Amino acid sequence: TRDPDELVAALSSPDQQVRIDALALMIDVIPESPAAVTALTTALTDMDSLIRWNAARILSEIGPRARAAVPALKVCLQDSSVKIRLTAAAALWEITHQAEPILPLLTETLKTSHGDDWFAAASLIKKMGPAAGSVVPLWLQLLEDESRRDGRDYIIEILGNTGTPAAAAIPALTRLAEDPDG
C-alpha cells in the first residue's frame, strides 16, 4: 500500500519486516503526508537499529522538508551504532546545511575508524565543501599517517573540494607530490 496513513500506522507494527517495508515506501508519500515526517522521527527511537538507520536515511533524502526531525536526529548523534550516528549526521547536513553540530562526530570517526565508517565520514565532509574547512588540520595529520596511506588520494580530493579553507594544505601537498615514495 502507498496510502500515507496506512504507512504511518505500519511503522508501529511489532513486525520488523512490516516496519522496514513501510519505511521503504515512506519516501514516496512525504509530500502528501506531513504525518510521515512525524512517524519517521518517532522511528528514530525504535528499539531495532535497522529501523533507526532507515528512518535517518529517509529523512536525509527528504532534506529540508524534514526540519521537524532535527532535534531527534541530534539525539541520534549519540546512538550506540556508528552507522546510525553517521546517517543521522548526513540527515542533519541535508536538512540544515549546518556543519557545527556534526563535525565533532565526523572528525572523531576519521581519527578512530577505518574502512566503511571512515569513508562515510570522509564522504560527508567532502559533500560539505568549504563548510568543513575546520577539518583541514586533521586532513594534514592523516596525510602524514602511514597507516592512512591508502586514503591519501581521497583526502587530496576532499581538500580540493574544500576550496579556500584548504590553502594551508598546499605545502604538504607539494611535499607529497615531490616525494617519490608518496
Backbone torsions as a table, in degrees:
resi	resn	phi	psi	omega
1	THR	NA	148.9	175.6
2	ARG	-119.4	14.2	177.0
3	ASP	-68.5	121.6	-176.3
4	PRO	-54.8	-42.3	-178.4
5	ASP	-65.7	-38.7	178.6
6	GLU	-67.4	-38.6	178.7
7	LEU	-66.0	-42.4	177.6
8	VAL	-60.4	-44.4	178.6
9	ALA	-64.0	-37.0	-178.6
10	ALA	-64.6	-24.8	178.3
11	LEU	-67.1	-13.6	177.3
12	SER	-97.5	2.5	-178.4
13	SER	-65.0	143.9	174.7
14	PRO	-72.1	-13.5	-178.2
15	ASP	-86.5	116.6	-178.0
16	GLN	-56.0	-44.4	-176.9
17	GLN	-64.0	-36.4	177.5
18	VAL	-63.2	-43.0	179.1
19	ARG	-64.9	-42.3	179.3
20	ILE	-63.6	-44.7	178.6
21	ASP	-61.5	-41.2	178.9
22	ALA	-63.8	-41.4	178.0
23	LEU	-61.9	-41.4	-178.9
24	ALA	-61.7	-33.0	-179.3
25	LEU	-89.8	-14.7	-173.5
26	MET	-60.0	-36.5	-177.0
27	ILE	-57.9	-31.0	-178.6
28	ASP	-75.0	-21.1	-174.4
29	VAL	-105.2	-4.0	-176.8
30	ILE	-53.4	-47.1	-179.0
31	PRO	-61.3	-27.0	-177.1
32	GLU	-87.2	-18.7	-169.2
33	SER	-138.8	102.9	175.8
34	PRO	-61.5	-25.6	179.4
35	ALA	-66.9	-20.1	-179.0
36	ALA	-65.2	-41.8	177.9
37	VAL	-63.7	-39.5	177.2
38	THR	-62.4	-43.2	179.7
39	ALA	-65.6	-40.8	177.6
40	LEU	-64.8	-37.9	177.8
41	THR	-63.2	-42.1	176.2
42	THR	-63.3	-38.9	-179.8
43	ALA	-63.5	-20.6	176.9
44	LEU	-64.2	-16.3	180.0
45	THR	-104.9	6.6	179.8
46	ASP	-57.4	147.5	177.9
47	MET	-65.9	-26.7	-176.3
48	ASP	-86.4	121.3	-177.2
49	SER	-64.4	-31.1	178.7
50	LEU	-65.0	-37.0	177.8
51	ILE	-67.6	-46.3	179.3
52	ARG	-59.3	-44.5	-178.8
53	TRP	-62.6	-46.0	-180.0
54	ASN	-63.8	-39.4	178.9
55	ALA	-62.5	-44.8	178.6
56	ALA	-63.8	-40.8	-179.9
57	ARG	-62.1	-44.2	-179.3
58	ILE	-68.4	-39.3	177.0
59	LEU	-61.8	-35.5	176.1
60	SER	-62.5	-42.3	179.4
61	GLU	-66.5	-32.9	-178.8
62	ILE	-69.9	-36.8	177.6
63	GLY	75.0	-144.4	-172.9
64	PRO	-56.2	-23.5	178.3
65	ARG	-67.8	-11.5	-179.5
66	ALA	-100.8	23.2	-176.3
67	ARG	-53.3	-31.8	-179.5
68	ALA	-62.8	-19.7	-178.7
69	ALA	-85.7	-5.9	-174.3
70	VAL	-54.8	-48.7	-179.6
71	PRO	-58.7	-42.1	179.8
72	ALA	-68.4	-36.1	177.2
73	LEU	-65.4	-36.4	177.2
74	LYS	-63.8	-36.3	175.1
75	VAL	-63.5	-38.5	-180.0
76	CYS	-64.7	-17.8	176.4
77	LEU	-64.3	-12.9	178.5
78	GLN	-106.3	7.4	-178.0
79	ASP	-57.3	153.4	179.1
80	SER	-70.2	-19.3	-179.5
81	SER	-96.0	122.2	178.3
82	VAL	-63.0	-33.6	178.5
83	LYS	-61.0	-42.5	178.9
84	ILE	-69.9	-41.5	178.4
85	ARG	-58.1	-45.9	-178.5
86	LEU	-68.2	-37.0	178.7
87	THR	-69.3	-37.8	175.5
88	ALA	-64.5	-39.8	177.5
89	ALA	-61.9	-43.5	178.2
90	ALA	-61.8	-41.2	178.9
91	ALA	-64.0	-43.6	178.8
92	LEU	-61.1	-41.2	177.9
93	TRP	-63.1	-46.7	-177.4
94	GLU	-65.7	-29.6	-178.6
95	ILE	-83.7	-43.7	-170.3
96	THR	-110.4	-23.6	-171.5
97	HIS	54.0	35.6	174.7
98	GLN	-109.4	121.7	-176.3
99	ALA	-81.4	-35.0	-170.6
100	GLU	-53.3	-44.5	-177.1
101	PRO	-67.7	-21.7	-173.3
102	ILE	-110.5	-17.0	-178.2
103	LEU	-60.5	-37.9	177.8
104	PRO	-58.6	-42.8	177.6
105	LEU	-63.5	-45.2	-177.0
106	LEU	-65.6	-43.4	-179.6
107	THR	-67.8	-37.2	176.5
108	GLU	-64.0	-39.4	178.1
109	THR	-64.2	-40.8	178.0
110	LEU	-62.2	-36.1	-178.0
111	LYS	-74.7	-33.1	-168.4
112	THR	-111.8	-8.4	-173.9
113	SER	-117.3	162.2	171.9
114	HIS	-133.3	173.9	173.5
115	GLY	69.1	-142.1	-172.3
116	ASP	-60.3	-41.2	-178.6
117	ASP	-65.4	-43.8	177.9
118	TRP	-60.2	-47.0	-178.4
119	PHE	-63.4	-39.9	179.1
120	ALA	-62.7	-44.4	178.3
121	ALA	-64.8	-45.1	-179.8
122	ALA	-62.7	-41.0	-179.5
123	SER	-64.4	-39.0	177.9
124	LEU	-67.3	-41.3	177.9
125	ILE	-63.1	-39.8	177.1
126	LYS	-58.7	-44.1	-179.6
127	LYS	-61.9	-31.1	-176.8
128	MET	-74.4	-19.2	177.2
129	GLY	57.0	-136.5	-176.6
130	PRO	-59.0	-23.6	179.1
131	ALA	-63.0	-19.1	178.9
132	ALA	-103.2	25.4	-179.1
133	GLY	-57.9	-27.6	-179.4
134	SER	-67.7	-10.7	-179.5
135	VAL	-85.1	-10.8	-176.5
136	VAL	-52.0	-45.9	179.1
137	PRO	-58.8	-36.8	177.2
138	LEU	-67.2	-41.7	177.3
139	TRP	-58.0	-40.4	179.2
140	LEU	-63.1	-41.9	176.4
141	GLN	-61.6	-43.8	-177.9
142	LEU	-68.0	-31.7	175.8
143	LEU	-62.3	-33.5	-178.8
144	GLU	-83.7	-14.9	-175.5
145	ASP	-79.2	113.6	-178.4
146	GLU	-60.6	-30.2	179.9
147	SER	-71.9	-12.0	179.4
148	ARG	-106.3	14.0	-175.8
149	ARG	-53.2	-38.0	-179.3
150	ASP	-64.9	-23.9	-178.0
151	GLY	-94.4	2.0	-174.9
152	ARG	-58.8	-45.2	-178.4
153	ASP	-60.7	-38.8	179.7
154	TYR	-70.1	-38.9	177.3
155	ILE	-60.8	-43.2	179.2
156	ILE	-62.2	-41.6	177.1
157	GLU	-61.1	-42.8	179.6
158	ILE	-65.5	-41.9	177.9
159	LEU	-59.8	-40.8	177.2
160	GLY	-62.7	-36.3	179.2
161	ASN	-73.9	-20.6	-178.3
162	THR	-74.2	-23.3	176.3
163	GLY	75.6	-145.9	-173.7
164	THR	-50.7	-40.6	179.4
165	PRO	-59.3	-18.5	-178.6
166	ALA	-89.8	5.3	-178.9
167	ALA	-56.0	-32.0	179.7
168	ALA	-64.2	-15.6	-178.6
169	ALA	-85.3	-10.5	-174.8
170	ILE	-57.0	-46.2	179.2
171	PRO	-60.7	-42.0	179.6
172	ALA	-66.0	-39.6	178.7
173	LEU	-66.6	-37.2	176.7
174	THR	-63.5	-44.6	177.6
175	ARG	-59.6	-43.9	179.0
176	LEU	-62.1	-41.8	-179.0
177	ALA	-65.0	-32.1	-178.8
178	GLU	-85.5	-14.6	-178.0
179	ASP	-80.6	117.4	179.9
180	PRO	-63.7	-22.0	178.2
181	ASP	-94.0	-6.7	-174.1
182	GLY	-68.6	NA	NA
